[in-house]
Amino acid sequence: MNGCITMSTKEANRIAIIEKVMKKEMKQHRAATLLGLSTRQVRRLVKRYKNDGAKGIIHQLRGIPSNHRIDEQTLDEAVKTVKERYHDFGPTLAHEKLVEHHGVTFSRETLRKAMIVHAVWHPKRKKIIVLHPLRDRRSYEGELVQVDGSPHDWFERRGPRCTLLVYIDDATGKLLWLEFAESESTASYFLATKHYLVAYGKPVTFYVDKHGVFRVNTRRAETASVNDDNGETQFQRAMNQLDIAVIFANSAQAKGRVEKVNQTLQDRLVKEMRLQGISTMEEGNRYLPTFMEAFNNKFAVVAKCPGNVHRPLLPADDLDDILSQHYTRVLSKQLTISYQNKRYQIQTDRPLYAMRHAKVTVKEDLNGIVTIAYKGKNLLYTIVEERPKATIADSKVLNQAVDRLSQRLGIPITIVPSRIPAADHPWRQPFIMH
């Protein structure tokens, strides 16, 4: 036989046994046992080997297109739809949209291969796997809730950059609450936490990072005597009043569940809002409950133990009061205090000396309304002086602060990153005395 025949190792091993059957050195039923075939199949192989030689051993459907293959026109139309409407979608999300809105029935892997062939999707290089100690999920829903903020261009320049506050249950991976805010601030976390508590009740524990909203990160706070708030942030103080424990993660990997879902949301949520034509935080917050329901139906798992350990809010849990910012001030001889660059004068019927140097609590609620309380009772006051306020923006809100300043002044402002001297820069050379 002329030419080259390609066959598998399994097919090549059949030749020796078929030849023994042809030479009457082996019975057909023995050959069938060795080859894992029926005697009828062995007779067919013997007949084909006699007529066609080694070519007869090869499977007869080799090289023939499958009857179940996807029609090329159907595949091309799907890829064209991806190019037009889902050009930056990954294969998984693009396949979901094609199935949901365009009646596609073929598999995700088929679409992925077609997207690679048409240069719509470029396969990612395999990441180097870094092993971290595994931690089992908690047993009950509400036992541990991971909280984090994700600054991102959520509206793809159709609207302002903002931050998504994420609350995810550790036991089930269920998104419990999502809320857009201008930045990761105490006020924004208080507002989102209030909405979460009203919807679900009080969890056992919040798992957070070491952002300044959650934890005082200065050395002075280690000594309670130099900090009249006992080294606690406003968030810690509020959670203590609500009997909710707070755990601080030592690394991003420690709270990997919320970090990973942030990456997923930056892909899926951004694209879903683009398809919905959402361009503002208000529209986004109205859409988030719908997105959460679909997301949880697809990705949430069942907790190890049945039951939900969220605790109901008590009548004594006044969220408007607890989730406001509390500061301690000392009244002067004239019964005045300073707060947020304003001077407040207390109005009272008591003799002035009765309240001199008394400690009062200044409360600022979520609406920015200031209340001054003394021994649990609110005091009347007037604002006698107001000075301009200088704002210090941290790295997470710097871009938003610069954008607002640029719009107010009407001039473009660019943030220039700090420049690190090169290795051969004179500053890096050793000092030589002549």
DRENRO-523022 format. One record per residue (C-alpha): x negated, y, z. Coordinates in steps of 0.001 Angstrom, whole numbers, plus 500000, padded with zeros to 6 digits. Each point is the difference from the previous one (the first is absolute). Layout:
+--------+--------+--------+
:   east :  north :     up :
+--------+--------+--------+
:      X :      Y :      Z :
...
+--------+--------+--------+
//
This chain:
+--------+--------+--------+
:   east :  north :     up :
+--------+--------+--------+
: 500000 : 500000 : 500000 :
: 498558 : 503360 : 498973 :
: 500092 : 503138 : 502134 :
: 499920 : 500629 : 503732 :
: 502721 : 498838 : 502367 :
: 500534 : 501689 : 503354 :
: 501528 : 497920 : 502751 :
: 500196 : 500030 : 503752 :
: 498058 : 497677 : 502285 :
: 503210 : 498137 : 500760 :
: 500636 : 499366 : 496296 :
: 496376 : 498981 : 499350 :
: 500168 : 497399 : 502791 :
: 503018 : 498392 : 498318 :
: 498029 : 498955 : 496920 :
: 497965 : 497272 : 501716 :
: 503106 : 498414 : 501524 :
: 502001 : 500201 : 496740 :
: 497113 : 498313 : 498131 :
: 499992 : 497135 : 502538 :
: 503746 : 499534 : 499431 :
: 499434 : 499907 : 496232 :
: 497245 : 497359 : 500410 :
: 502313 : 497864 : 502200 :
: 497595 : 500463 : 502929 :
: 502709 : 501604 : 502180 :
: 503734 : 499548 : 500324 :
: 502324 : 502912 : 499266 :
: 501523 : 500010 : 503485 :
: 496503 : 500146 : 501571 :
: 499062 : 502946 : 497747 :
: 503263 : 501724 : 500899 :
: 499155 : 499668 : 503726 :
: 496499 : 501422 : 499528 :
: 501207 : 502907 : 497880 :
: 503064 : 500737 : 502100 :
: 502285 : 499506 : 496978 :
: 502786 : 497642 : 499008 :
: 499337 : 497011 : 497702 :
: 502069 : 501737 : 497290 :
: 497664 : 503021 : 500126 :
: 496977 : 497701 : 499783 :
: 501422 : 498330 : 496843 :
: 500524 : 503449 : 498453 :
: 496413 : 501024 : 500763 :
: 498677 : 496732 : 498499 :
: 502029 : 500556 : 496844 :
: 498871 : 503646 : 499627 :
: 496367 : 499043 : 500680 :
: 500150 : 497368 : 497238 :
: 501441 : 502464 : 497483 :
: 498268 : 503297 : 500930 :
: 496995 : 499033 : 502088 :
: 498977 : 502240 : 502919 :
: 502338 : 502726 : 498717 :
: 502949 : 497758 : 500882 :
: 499078 : 500121 : 503676 :
: 500470 : 503789 : 500175 :
: 503387 : 501289 : 501169 :
: 502218 : 500585 : 496983 :
: 501199 : 503434 : 501180 :
: 496516 : 501482 : 500262 :
: 499736 : 503187 : 497948 :
: 503765 : 500186 : 499430 :
: 501719 : 503067 : 501549 :
: 502302 : 499197 : 502910 :
: 503749 : 500029 : 499433 :
: 500313 : 502032 : 503230 :
: 497576 : 502760 : 499072 :
: 501207 : 503604 : 500232 :
: 500966 : 501559 : 496698 :
: 497305 : 502475 : 498926 :
: 502561 : 502666 : 499151 :
: 501555 : 499760 : 503470 :
: 496574 : 500262 : 501629 :
: 499023 : 502968 : 497822 :
: 503234 : 501818 : 500917 :
: 499316 : 499418 : 503697 :
: 496464 : 501366 : 499697 :
: 501323 : 502989 : 498037 :
: 502504 : 500706 : 502792 :
: 497207 : 499827 : 502562 :
: 497927 : 502480 : 497960 :
: 502912 : 502435 : 499693 :
: 501525 : 499865 : 503493 :
: 497608 : 498163 : 502334 :
: 496591 : 500847 : 498567 :
: 498184 : 500105 : 503365 :
: 501941 : 497152 : 501653 :
: 498192 : 496830 : 500987 :
: 501180 : 496665 : 498526 :
: 501993 : 499043 : 503115 :
: 501973 : 503237 : 500295 :
: 500407 : 500344 : 496217 :
: 501393 : 496443 : 499824 :
: 502482 : 500775 : 502796 :
: 501284 : 503039 : 498080 :
: 500239 : 498068 : 496744 :
: 501990 : 497252 : 501697 :
: 502223 : 502471 : 501851 :
: 500740 : 502480 : 497205 :
: 499080 : 498362 : 496667 :
: 501103 : 496363 : 500302 :
: 496508 : 498461 : 499695 :
: 499890 : 496299 : 500882 :
: 496365 : 498969 : 499491 :
: 497490 : 499783 : 502857 :
: 497832 : 502699 : 501537 :
: 496821 : 498196 : 498895 :
: 501149 : 500066 : 496373 :
: 500507 : 503751 : 500258 :
: 496633 : 500471 : 501706 :
: 498150 : 498192 : 497205 :
: 501870 : 502011 : 497356 :
: 499196 : 503277 : 501799 :
: 496314 : 499061 : 500052 :
: 500013 : 499115 : 496283 :
: 501627 : 503339 : 499099 :
: 497665 : 501920 : 502350 :
: 502915 : 501208 : 502129 :
: 498543 : 498423 : 503128 :
: 496360 : 499440 : 500859 :
: 499360 : 497152 : 502430 :
: 498325 : 501156 : 503179 :
: 496627 : 498758 : 501071 :
: 500252 : 497530 : 502840 :
: 499316 : 501687 : 503321 :
: 497351 : 498815 : 502399 :
: 501903 : 498345 : 502816 :
: 499130 : 501302 : 503457 :
: 501214 : 497746 : 502776 :
: 501668 : 501565 : 503046 :
: 501353 : 498170 : 503050 :
: 503598 : 499007 : 499378 :
: 502720 : 501031 : 502414 :
: 503289 : 498140 : 500123 :
: 503181 : 501944 : 499441 :
: 501987 : 500848 : 503090 :
: 502866 : 497651 : 500743 :
: 502973 : 502401 : 500201 :
: 501220 : 502844 : 497859 :
: 499430 : 503260 : 501848 :
: 497198 : 498584 : 502148 :
: 497302 : 501939 : 498117 :
: 500595 : 502754 : 497453 :
: 497038 : 501330 : 498018 :
: 500103 : 503733 : 499249 :
: 497886 : 501961 : 497539 :
: 500057 : 502993 : 497664 :
: 499021 : 499801 : 496342 :
: 499019 : 503317 : 498336 :
: 500406 : 499646 : 496232 :
: 501246 : 501736 : 496867 :
: 503317 : 498200 : 500346 :
: 501833 : 502028 : 497331 :
: 497149 : 500007 : 497458 :
: 499812 : 503808 : 499842 :
: 503759 : 500321 : 499459 :
: 500095 : 501207 : 503571 :
: 497625 : 500902 : 502847 :
: 497546 : 497534 : 501501 :
: 501304 : 498614 : 503263 :
: 499669 : 497146 : 502483 :
: 502142 : 496893 : 500363 :
: 500474 : 498865 : 503608 :
: 500317 : 496203 : 500110 :
: 501461 : 497797 : 502776 :
: 499642 : 496255 : 499288 :
: 500885 : 497063 : 502237 :
: 497101 : 497635 : 500704 :
: 502066 : 496831 : 500435 :
: 501988 : 500242 : 496756 :
: 498085 : 502464 : 497798 :
: 503263 : 501919 : 499708 :
: 499911 : 503718 : 499265 :
: 501952 : 501489 : 502889 :
: 499647 : 503665 : 499108 :
: 498464 : 502187 : 497286 :
: 500049 : 503781 : 499998 :
: 498268 : 502676 : 497945 :
: 498377 : 502858 : 501932 :
: 497702 : 502854 : 499128 :
: 497168 : 498524 : 502066 :
: 499137 : 497728 : 502910 :
: 500915 : 502347 : 502825 :
: 501514 : 499497 : 503423 :
: 503239 : 501646 : 498877 :
: 500330 : 497775 : 496911 :
: 499328 : 496826 : 501994 :
: 502500 : 501081 : 502658 :
: 502684 : 500554 : 497359 :
: 499352 : 496664 : 498258 :
: 499838 : 498160 : 503327 :
: 503309 : 501529 : 501051 :
: 501677 : 498746 : 496815 :
: 498435 : 496570 : 500528 :
: 501104 : 499748 : 503651 :
: 503562 : 501036 : 499161 :
: 500141 : 497332 : 497272 :
: 498396 : 497062 : 501852 :
: 499446 : 500822 : 503655 :
: 496706 : 499872 : 501925 :
: 497318 : 497490 : 498940 :
: 497683 : 498419 : 502535 :
: 496774 : 501391 : 498511 :
: 498798 : 502435 : 497350 :
: 496685 : 499083 : 498317 :
: 498261 : 503149 : 498719 :
: 496573 : 501277 : 498982 :
: 497864 : 502542 : 501870 :
: 501350 : 503058 : 498219 :
: 500134 : 503117 : 502181 :
: 503810 : 499817 : 500073 :
: 499849 : 496721 : 501932 :
: 496792 : 500227 : 502020 :
: 497854 : 502734 : 501543 :
: 496592 : 499474 : 498427 :
: 497935 : 502521 : 502001 :
: 497732 : 499072 : 502886 :
: 501630 : 502584 : 502246 :
: 503179 : 497918 : 499933 :
: 498192 : 497118 : 501692 :
: 500142 : 501949 : 503270 :
: 503565 : 500673 : 501101 :
: 498887 : 502876 : 502227 :
: 499125 : 502183 : 497015 :
: 503192 : 499213 : 498109 :
: 503323 : 500878 : 501583 :
: 501780 : 497564 : 497665 :
: 497991 : 497051 : 501390 :
: 498180 : 499488 : 496740 :
: 503165 : 499145 : 498085 :
: 501221 : 501280 : 496691 :
: 503588 : 501127 : 499570 :
: 500756 : 496693 : 498251 :
: 498564 : 497939 : 502880 :
: 501932 : 502033 : 502551 :
: 503270 : 499522 : 498103 :
: 499469 : 496252 : 499570 :
: 499235 : 499621 : 503699 :
: 503302 : 501708 : 500816 :
: 501788 : 497601 : 497648 :
: 498118 : 496969 : 501442 :
: 498414 : 499138 : 496632 :
: 496410 : 498737 : 500147 :
: 497427 : 501429 : 497575 :
: 497015 : 497956 : 498743 :
: 497134 : 501625 : 498094 :
: 498360 : 498086 : 497154 :
: 496202 : 500033 : 499907 :
: 499852 : 499587 : 496221 :
: 502140 : 500166 : 496886 :
: 499823 : 496197 : 499706 :
: 501479 : 499617 : 503486 :
: 503278 : 501512 : 498800 :
: 499629 : 498501 : 496553 :
: 503734 : 499345 : 499578 :
: 500897 : 503694 : 499842 :
: 496828 : 500865 : 498046 :
: 500830 : 497390 : 497373 :
: 503610 : 501097 : 499703 :
: 498759 : 503580 : 499509 :
: 498128 : 498832 : 496899 :
: 503078 : 498164 : 498758 :
: 502194 : 503061 : 500558 :
: 497549 : 502262 : 498199 :
: 500517 : 497753 : 496985 :
: 503637 : 498877 : 500130 :
: 501693 : 502943 : 501707 :
: 498271 : 502562 : 497766 :
: 501169 : 498211 : 496861 :
: 503533 : 499440 : 501307 :
: 500379 : 503710 : 500791 :
: 498703 : 500847 : 496531 :
: 502688 : 497799 : 498452 :
: 502614 : 501611 : 502263 :
: 498805 : 503531 : 499115 :
: 499268 : 500899 : 503648 :
: 497779 : 503065 : 500423 :
: 500500 : 501361 : 503543 :
: 499646 : 498724 : 503549 :
: 503725 : 500521 : 500631 :
: 500960 : 497844 : 497001 :
: 497362 : 497448 : 500991 :
: 501284 : 499696 : 503570 :
: 503536 : 499412 : 498689 :
: 498707 : 497226 : 497717 :
: 497758 : 498245 : 502551 :
: 502772 : 497934 : 501727 :
: 500941 : 498476 : 496625 :
: 496362 : 499235 : 499248 :
: 499425 : 498474 : 503457 :
: 502951 : 497635 : 499611 :
: 498741 : 498708 : 496640 :
: 496419 : 499787 : 501287 :
: 500968 : 498029 : 503116 :
: 502162 : 497582 : 498006 :
: 496983 : 499200 : 497846 :
: 497102 : 499983 : 502458 :
: 501233 : 499659 : 503608 :
: 499583 : 496636 : 501750 :
: 501858 : 498280 : 502829 :
: 498594 : 500530 : 503492 :
: 498682 : 497007 : 501929 :
: 502669 : 500405 : 502666 :
: 503592 : 501076 : 499395 :
: 501206 : 503157 : 501633 :
: 499183 : 503670 : 500040 :
: 498251 : 501519 : 503032 :
: 500751 : 503630 : 499180 :
: 501504 : 501535 : 503149 :
: 503011 : 502322 : 499821 :
: 499595 : 503652 : 500892 :
: 501101 : 500840 : 503526 :
: 502239 : 502951 : 500941 :
: 496949 : 501511 : 501719 :
: 497964 : 499861 : 496762 :
: 500558 : 503569 : 498808 :
: 498111 : 499783 : 496695 :
: 500320 : 503730 : 499291 :
: 498208 : 500752 : 503250 :
: 497527 : 497105 : 500043 :
: 498994 : 500399 : 496356 :
: 499137 : 503645 : 500424 :
: 496542 : 501359 : 500702 :
: 499392 : 500669 : 503695 :
: 497259 : 502340 : 501246 :
: 499170 : 501172 : 503518 :
: 499436 : 503706 : 500579 :
: 499374 : 502089 : 503151 :
: 501970 : 503215 : 500482 :
: 498013 : 503191 : 500492 :
: 500731 : 502625 : 502652 :
: 502395 : 501654 : 497524 :
: 501651 : 496575 : 499330 :
: 498637 : 499799 : 496447 :
: 498477 : 497120 : 498061 :
: 498386 : 499641 : 496578 :
: 501028 : 497329 : 497522 :
: 499280 : 499769 : 496269 :
: 498661 : 503601 : 499849 :
: 503126 : 501375 : 501671 :
: 500383 : 501440 : 503472 :
: 503188 : 499055 : 501853 :
: 501442 : 501996 : 502908 :
: 502140 : 498039 : 502473 :
: 503301 : 501610 : 500955 :
: 501085 : 499097 : 503556 :
: 502043 : 501344 : 502914 :
: 497505 : 498662 : 502539 :
: 497308 : 502247 : 501503 :
: 496964 : 500063 : 497713 :
: 497636 : 498636 : 502639 :
: 502114 : 496826 : 500328 :
: 498917 : 498661 : 496613 :
: 496525 : 501455 : 499616 :
: 497451 : 497379 : 498857 :
: 502734 : 497376 : 499790 :
: 499560 : 497194 : 497480 :
: 502676 : 499919 : 497304 :
: 500569 : 497654 : 497078 :
: 500227 : 501417 : 496490 :
: 502001 : 497775 : 497640 :
: 500176 : 500382 : 496223 :
: 502614 : 497781 : 498360 :
: 500106 : 498642 : 496459 :
: 501718 : 503175 : 498775 :
: 497293 : 502259 : 501436 :
: 502202 : 501291 : 502830 :
: 497958 : 500794 : 503138 :
: 501330 : 499300 : 503492 :
: 498240 : 500879 : 503276 :
: 500930 : 497838 : 502998 :
: 499161 : 500262 : 503694 :
: 500781 : 497092 : 502300 :
: 502338 : 498543 : 497403 :
: 501961 : 503206 : 499385 :
: 499738 : 502143 : 496889 :
: 498924 : 503611 : 500449 :
: 501073 : 503073 : 498091 :
: 497233 : 501857 : 498184 :
: 499206 : 502716 : 497501 :
: 497119 : 500204 : 497515 :
: 497969 : 503107 : 500820 :
: 497056 : 499501 : 497635 :
: 499222 : 498049 : 496847 :
: 496567 : 499741 : 498402 :
: 498904 : 498551 : 496636 :
: 499291 : 496310 : 500179 :
: 496926 : 498318 : 498534 :
: 500531 : 496431 : 498801 :
: 497365 : 497258 : 500100 :
: 500748 : 497223 : 497508 :
: 498497 : 496549 : 500350 :
: 498835 : 497924 : 497054 :
: 503373 : 498278 : 499505 :
: 501930 : 503233 : 499507 :
: 497256 : 502134 : 498456 :
: 501249 : 499607 : 496420 :
: 503566 : 500999 : 500911 :
: 498778 : 502988 : 502016 :
: 497835 : 501226 : 497125 :
: 502870 : 499562 : 497510 :
: 502352 : 502078 : 502188 :
: 497351 : 502711 : 500432 :
: 499346 : 500054 : 496247 :
: 503717 : 500421 : 499250 :
: 500364 : 502760 : 502603 :
: 496991 : 501976 : 498706 :
: 500730 : 499293 : 496343 :
: 496420 : 498960 : 499231 :
: 498498 : 496550 : 499384 :
: 497911 : 498612 : 502865 :
: 497704 : 497017 : 499545 :
: 498555 : 497882 : 502807 :
: 496289 : 499506 : 499368 :
: 498712 : 496814 : 501622 :
: 496907 : 500255 : 502144 :
: 496877 : 499342 : 497957 :
: 497542 : 497405 : 501278 :
: 496354 : 500746 : 499063 :
: 498425 : 497505 : 497606 :
: 497267 : 497628 : 501151 :
: 497300 : 502132 : 498322 :
: 501356 : 503320 : 501308 :
: 497373 : 502143 : 501792 :
: 502140 : 499906 : 503141 :
: 499454 : 496247 : 500183 :
: 496205 : 500226 : 499645 :
: 497802 : 499770 : 503096 :
: 498738 : 503252 : 501473 :
: 496259 : 500403 : 499431 :
: 497975 : 502622 : 501821 :
: 497060 : 501471 : 498065 :
+--------+--------+--------+
//
